[in-house]
Amino acid sequence: MTDNAPPPVPGPRHDDALDAYDLPFLERLSLQLQGVVIAVVLRVTDLLLLHFRPRLLRPYLGLWWQRILRTPYRARRTFEMARVLQASGQSFRELMYGETPLVTALRFLKQAGVGPGSRVVDLGAGRGRVLLAARWLGAGAHGVELLADHVARVEPWLRPAGITLTVGDMTREPLTDATHVFCNWVAFSPETKARLVSHLRTCSPGTRIITVTRPILAEGFTRQVHHWMLFTWGFEKVWLQEYRPDAITAPRQ
């Protein structure tokens, strides 16, 4: 006997499978409260630090103000969001990660040897706190960000501090003159990571790569040193590596 029943209708699709991150109410509330406490402590710490670099205080407050007014990272179904995701091959979830506090950025940039004469490039710069930390240390600072609306809002605040922020795809951003590259590696999909690794091979030998949570596990990326540091969502490992293409082709002794 033939079963002529129609095939089951698939349920509604949820973008980026965000349901996989659903938590029980009390656990979610506890994490949210923890995040609020960490955010307040880090904001206060950042403001205290900025009293030693008053020229960076106004840009920092401007970034904060723009976040209060409007953040594009909550608008997942806008035409602009759909356009940039299609153009970059990334998913919405890859754009969603916590901020890097100024005090944390200062610590890992200093440990990476950033100073006058360095040029820091932040791939996926967000609101630009890592770039402010680079300027604190006297380095050149450049960031690239996918969302044009976000860049238009925050770039005027960063420019007086000597920071450049441009609209673009991080896997196409010129890196040959960077001495240090920062990216929030853990947020990216395997496909985006593969494209980014290929692009990072355009860096000059000796360029230092800073990533969050996990190192780049690919040939040519050496010196895997890590330290635990505080972010807006809790403690994570920050990894420091160097790009050494000679390590790929060097003959074994």
C-alpha positions as CSV (number, residue, x, y, z in Angstrom):
1,M,0.0,0.0,0.0
2,T,1.4,3.4,-1.0
3,D,1.5,6.1,1.5
4,N,0.2,9.3,-0.2
5,A,0.6,11.5,2.8
6,P,2.3,14.8,2.1
7,P,5.8,15.2,3.4
8,P,6.1,17.0,6.7
9,V,6.3,20.7,6.5
10,P,9.5,22.0,8.0
11,G,9.1,24.3,11.0
12,P,10.0,28.0,10.8
13,R,13.7,28.7,10.3
14,H,15.5,30.7,13.0
15,D,18.4,32.8,11.7
16,D,21.8,31.5,12.8
17,A,20.2,28.8,15.1
18,L,20.1,31.3,18.0
19,D,17.7,28.9,19.8
20,A,20.7,26.8,20.6
21,Y,21.7,29.5,23.1
22,D,18.4,29.5,25.0
23,L,18.9,29.1,28.8
24,P,16.5,28.6,31.7
25,F,15.1,31.9,33.0
26,L,17.1,31.9,36.3
27,E,20.3,31.0,34.6
28,R,19.8,33.6,32.0
29,L,19.0,36.3,34.6
30,S,22.0,35.4,36.7
31,L,24.3,35.8,33.6
32,Q,22.7,39.1,32.7
33,L,23.2,40.4,36.2
34,Q,26.8,39.2,36.2
35,G,27.3,41.0,32.9
36,V,25.8,44.2,34.3
37,V,28.2,44.1,37.3
38,I,31.2,43.5,35.1
39,A,30.2,46.2,32.7
40,V,29.8,48.8,35.4
41,V,33.2,47.9,37.0
42,L,34.9,48.1,33.7
43,R,33.3,51.4,32.7
44,V,34.4,53.0,36.0
45,T,38.0,51.5,35.5
46,D,38.1,52.9,31.9
47,L,37.0,56.4,33.0
48,L,39.6,56.4,35.8
49,L,42.3,55.4,33.3
50,L,41.3,58.1,30.8
51,H,42.0,60.8,33.3
52,F,45.7,60.1,32.5
53,R,45.0,60.6,28.8
54,P,42.3,63.4,28.7
55,R,42.5,63.8,24.9
56,L,41.1,60.3,24.6
57,L,38.2,60.9,27.1
58,R,36.0,62.8,24.6
59,P,36.2,60.1,21.9
60,Y,35.5,57.4,24.5
61,L,32.4,59.2,25.8
62,G,31.3,59.8,22.2
63,L,31.4,56.0,21.5
64,W,29.4,55.4,24.6
65,W,26.8,58.0,23.6
66,Q,26.4,56.5,20.1
67,R,25.8,53.1,21.7
68,I,23.0,54.6,23.8
69,L,21.5,56.4,20.9
70,R,21.5,53.4,18.5
71,T,23.5,50.2,18.0
72,P,23.1,48.5,14.6
73,Y,24.0,45.1,16.1
74,R,20.4,44.6,17.4
75,A,18.8,45.2,14.0
76,R,19.2,41.8,12.4
77,R,16.6,42.1,9.7
78,T,17.4,45.5,8.2
79,F,18.4,45.8,4.5
80,E,21.8,47.1,5.4
81,M,22.5,44.1,7.7
82,A,21.3,41.7,5.0
83,R,23.5,43.4,2.4
84,V,26.7,43.3,4.4
85,L,26.2,39.7,5.5
86,Q,25.7,38.6,1.9
87,A,28.7,40.6,0.7
88,S,31.0,39.2,3.4
89,G,29.8,35.7,3.6
90,Q,29.4,36.0,7.4
91,S,26.4,35.2,9.6
92,F,24.7,37.6,12.0
93,R,25.9,35.6,15.0
94,E,29.5,36.3,13.9
95,L,29.0,40.0,14.5
96,M,27.6,39.5,18.0
97,Y,30.2,39.4,20.7
98,G,31.0,41.5,23.8
99,E,33.2,44.5,23.9
100,T,36.9,44.7,24.8
101,P,37.4,47.0,27.8
102,L,40.1,49.7,27.5
103,V,42.0,48.3,30.5
104,T,42.1,44.8,29.0
105,A,43.2,46.2,25.6
106,L,45.9,48.2,27.2
107,R,47.2,45.1,28.9
108,F,47.4,42.8,25.9
109,L,48.7,45.4,23.5
110,K,51.5,46.3,25.9
111,Q,52.4,42.6,26.3
112,A,52.4,42.3,22.5
113,G,55.0,45.1,22.4
114,V,52.8,47.9,21.0
115,G,54.3,51.3,21.3
116,P,55.4,54.4,19.3
117,G,56.2,53.2,15.8
118,S,53.7,50.3,15.9
119,R,50.6,50.1,13.7
120,V,47.6,48.3,15.2
121,V,44.8,47.0,12.8
122,D,41.6,45.8,14.4
123,L,39.6,43.5,12.2
124,G,36.0,43.9,13.2
125,A,36.7,47.0,15.3
126,G,33.2,47.5,16.7
127,R,33.2,50.6,18.8
128,G,36.9,51.1,18.7
129,R,38.1,50.6,22.3
130,V,41.1,48.6,21.2
131,L,42.0,51.4,18.8
132,L,41.8,53.9,21.7
133,A,44.2,51.7,23.7
134,A,46.6,51.6,20.7
135,R,46.6,55.4,20.6
136,W,47.1,55.5,24.4
137,L,50.4,53.6,23.8
138,G,51.4,56.0,21.0
139,A,50.8,53.6,18.1
140,G,49.0,54.1,14.9
141,A,45.5,52.7,15.0
142,H,43.2,51.6,12.1
143,G,40.0,49.6,12.2
144,V,37.7,48.0,9.7
145,E,34.0,47.3,10.2
146,L,31.3,45.9,8.0
147,L,28.4,48.2,8.9
148,A,28.5,51.5,7.2
149,D,25.9,53.1,9.5
150,H,27.9,52.2,12.5
151,V,31.1,53.6,11.0
152,A,29.4,56.8,10.0
153,R,28.3,57.3,13.6
154,V,31.5,56.6,15.5
155,E,34.3,57.6,13.0
156,P,33.9,61.3,13.7
157,W,34.5,60.7,17.4
158,L,37.6,58.6,16.7
159,R,39.2,60.8,14.1
160,P,40.3,63.6,16.5
161,A,42.3,60.9,18.4
162,G,44.2,60.0,15.3
163,I,42.3,56.9,14.6
164,T,41.0,55.8,11.2
165,L,37.9,53.5,10.9
166,T,36.7,52.4,7.5
167,V,33.9,50.3,6.1
168,G,35.1,47.0,4.7
169,D,35.5,43.3,4.8
170,M,38.2,42.2,7.2
171,T,39.3,39.4,4.8
172,R,40.2,42.1,2.2
173,E,41.7,44.8,4.3
174,P,45.4,45.6,3.4
175,L,47.7,44.3,6.2
176,T,51.2,44.7,4.8
177,D,52.0,47.7,6.9
178,A,50.5,46.4,10.2
179,T,52.8,45.5,13.0
180,H,50.0,44.1,15.1
181,V,46.6,42.7,14.1
182,F,43.7,42.1,16.6
183,C,40.6,40.0,15.9
184,N,38.0,38.4,18.1
185,W,38.8,35.0,16.6
186,V,36.3,32.9,18.6
187,A,33.3,34.6,17.2
188,F,33.9,33.5,13.6
189,S,32.6,30.4,11.8
190,P,35.1,27.8,10.4
191,E,34.5,29.2,6.9
192,T,35.3,32.8,7.9
193,K,38.3,31.6,9.9
194,A,39.7,29.8,6.8
195,R,39.3,32.9,4.7
196,L,40.8,35.1,7.4
197,V,43.9,32.8,7.8
198,S,44.4,33.0,4.0
199,H,44.3,36.8,4.2
200,L,46.5,37.0,7.3
201,R,49.2,35.4,5.2
202,T,49.5,38.7,3.4
203,C,51.0,40.2,6.6
204,S,54.7,41.0,6.7
205,P,56.8,38.4,8.4
206,G,57.0,39.0,12.1
207,T,53.6,40.7,12.4
208,R,52.0,39.9,15.7
209,I,48.5,38.5,15.8
210,I,46.3,38.8,18.9
211,T,43.2,36.6,19.2
212,V,40.6,36.0,21.9
213,T,39.9,32.5,23.4
214,R,41.8,30.4,20.9
215,P,45.0,30.7,18.8
216,I,45.2,30.4,15.1
217,L,46.1,26.7,14.4
218,A,47.7,27.0,11.0
219,E,51.2,26.7,9.6
220,G,53.2,29.9,9.9
221,F,51.6,31.2,13.0
222,T,54.0,30.6,15.9
223,R,54.8,31.6,19.5
224,Q,51.5,30.6,21.1
225,V,51.5,32.6,24.3
226,H,48.3,33.3,26.2
227,H,47.1,35.2,29.3
228,W,43.7,35.3,31.1
229,M,42.0,38.7,30.8
230,L,38.7,40.2,31.7
231,F,36.1,41.0,29.0
232,T,32.5,42.2,29.3
233,W,31.3,38.6,29.4
234,G,33.9,37.2,31.8
235,F,37.5,36.0,31.7
236,E,38.9,34.6,28.5
237,K,42.4,33.7,27.1
238,V,44.1,36.2,24.9
239,W,46.6,34.6,22.5
240,L,49.7,36.3,21.1
241,Q,51.3,34.8,18.0
242,E,53.6,35.8,15.2
243,Y,53.3,35.3,11.5
244,R,56.4,33.5,10.3
245,P,56.0,32.2,6.8
246,D,59.6,30.9,6.9
247,A,58.4,28.3,9.4
248,I,56.3,26.7,6.7
249,T,59.1,26.1,4.2
250,A,62.1,25.8,6.5
251,P,63.6,22.3,6.1
252,R,63.6,20.0,9.2
253,Q,67.0,19.5,10.8
